[in-house]
Amino acid sequence: MTSLAAASPHPGAAFAARRRHRVHPTREAISQCWRRERSQGRSFRSSLRLVSCVVDDFFRISNLPGQLRGDVPKNLLTPTAAVSVEQVEASTYLPKGDMWSVHKFGGTCMGTPQRIQNVADIVLRDPSERKLVVVSAMSKVTDMMYNLVNKAQARDDSYIVALDEVFEKHMVAAKDLLEGEDLARFLSQMHADISNLKAMLRAIYIAGHVTESFSDFVVGHGELWSAQMLSFAIKQSGTPCSWMDTREVLVVNPTGSNQVDPDYLESEKRLDKWFARKPAETIIATGFIASTHENIPTTLKRDGSDFSAAIIGSLVKARQVTIWTDVDGVFSADPRKVSEAVILSTLSYQEAWEMSYFGANVLHPRTIIPVMKYNIPIVIRNIFNISAPGTMICQQPTNEDGDLEACVKAFATIDKLALVNVEGTGMAGVPGTANAIFGAVKDVGANVIMISQASSEHSVCFAVPEKEVSAVSAALHVRFREALSAGRLSKVEVIHNCSILAAVGLRMASTPGVSATLFDALAKANINVRAIAQGCSEYNITVVLKQEDCVRALRAAHSRFFLSKTTLAVGIIGPGLIGRTLLNQLKDQAAVLKENMNIDLRVMGITGSRTMFLSDTGVDLTQWKELLETEAEPANLDKFAYHLSENHFFPNRVLVDCTADTSVASHYYDWLKKGIHVITPNKKANSGPLDRYLKLRTLQRASYTHYFYEATVGAGLPIISTLRGLLETGDKILRIEGIFSGTLSYIFNNFEGTRTFSDVVAEAKEAGYTEPDPRDDLSGTDVARKVIILARESGLRLELSDIPVRSLVPEELRMCSSGNEYMQKLPSFDHNWASERKEAEVAGEVLRYVGVVDVANKKGQVELRRYKRDHPFAQLSGSDNIIAFTTSRYKEQPLIVRGPGAGAEVTAAGVFSDILRLASYLGAPS
């Protein structure tokens, strides 16, 4: 505090002089000061404060050490000195700068006596030289106060009981928090306030009407009481503390749009005067409330307490403003919609501004304005988790190595919107059209959230809240009645149930490809964008989409920018040998994929032919068998697909068909059309009727929905991808020839020497290489299906019936009733096979069952062929497959792919590989 030595002489100087001569101050001197101030028209309180200052200053001077006391200017020690209130106030100036730390505690933080004490402890632990604390009313009190006003206005007598409830809530809290004289003083003041409120509410009740200023006066008492309680709680710890009614300090100008503009100059003057009267190192201030220039009570409207803290922080030029809430900081997206949302360590002012505008629970945009001028950082912290550092909102932040943080910081959404589209050729080049449109919108008081206009000026579309769109549409039809009748405007269209998704980031302006990445992520999640807007500052990209797609869009965009894992919702159809093996592989790799590849695979359901198990969050793969047995429901493929497609929390959905069922394959087209990706080892769809295959492939190529079927031909071998790679790079396929069946490869690799054909087939069946009925393998149909798939991939339009197939099942055994009967009768044909093998051996050849795609001659076939022993096909072992691609580039030496082509492990691995390839296409790191 500045010494009064700089002020004009006053009676306190006489006290100091008499002290030096061992003369004590007299009652007459004090009376003299008192009478003079009252005669000049000073108020009782002002005169009393002046006398207090005089006495305080006397004792301060008179208690100085002798030498220093002698240095006091003589004019100060003149008995005739006089000082005005203004001079006393000017002598105690308000220090400004980094010594101030501003805190704001919301209603949740002040919700109970225990929480108020916790707030007091936080304030006391702050090592800052000076602290200014802004508080909201206790939790739910503001709503209770508005309820009082509404009841009184409605002439509902229960407002009296409601007021008693408000008093009871604060009295109970005060008795738990305070004691002794502090408690008595608080309750005395509150009794006086309640009496005033009763009179005010009675007046409202009688009039049946309330003005805004009356309402604001009533509602603001919640902040007054919470500020007083906290100040008393801090005083009880022995720390001096003052509380501030910010209606005495903050001056605002109502704008007429349910907002107010602070008058910073006048507010600063009043704050200086307030501090001169009540200087303190710790000040508790009321949030939310203020006054007009005419000293009429008002409020700062929505999120007013945050705004109060920012305004006061700017007035004292604080080091930082800390907003205490119940979350750890600002999330990269709404954590209720994106479970992988992360806490952002820093945000720029502009990013926070954009996010708050688009509905993110950060701060009201106006809260940021006061602190930006002085580059005062705002820190969002969690009062229930003090160890969390929170999020700092400041100037454009940089990380430690000097590089700016990620170009897209976060995503925000606004729901319950409607899109209004005004369209017509008569709009182009006509000045004032936009003004007429938005003038009509303004007249009905609607809030325009976003605007987009084509450069051709043919149409203007904008988003408004759904609840306001009817009035907007009616106003536009009235305003443009003549233009619509004359055809200058073709339509005023309303699209209901829309949402906005906004990507926010300061670096988007200087980073190419951000928009492309965003729209690619949305397209791959099968989400249609209705409108787009981006300002020249490029701090945000805004898209309008269906409300039902909003959560999926948010998750897809969030994961694509590496802010969270690429999540795939997976449905497994057919938990048989391959499906069971795939589920075990997924279980073993789930943690590794999350850790190393940022991929989160969630199996949302498993269905067999009779039962199915569905989950909303993901099946526990450690006990999927038990769940399918004990908690399953009857299988229903339509319900299974619906469960997956309607889960809006997962942007990417894939159905994995591990069956060999034609009826399941017939659903692929509908699934792809709904935006569900399909992965399968089932050959039935691609080898079925040609028109269905072409329809399926056309749909897949025309959309961002993927259809992967690598395992249909070579199990885990990259046959399809190799063929596509050749075609896409411009190579011309001449011929594809190969041993496509692992079962038949095993049989003919072991059909040597003196072994009989029936023994080798029995051995293959015992080892699990064949189907339960070996005829399914020996008929050659499976190989024919693989041939037709490769033929179609090569551009040939062939039906399965166009492929001649040599069946290895004797005609006499094709009518056997079972596989067992077939195996019993097979030995009677061993001599035929022995004869054919002997002929090949005499020629130095071996027998191999092959499929051929003769692209040059546009045909295919499946047959038993003989190859020289030095041919690659003759050198196989076990159940290996081998495929040779003869092309324009690989004409002299065919390109050969060789490896295991049968078995559940390798087939499931091939399907798993397709799942990971899908994840990579959807944005996961590859």
Summary of the structure (lengths in Angstrom):
residues: 926
radius of gyration: 41.1
end to end distance: 65.4
largest distance: 142.5
contacts: 3141
relative contact order: 0.05
helix: 47%
strand: 20%
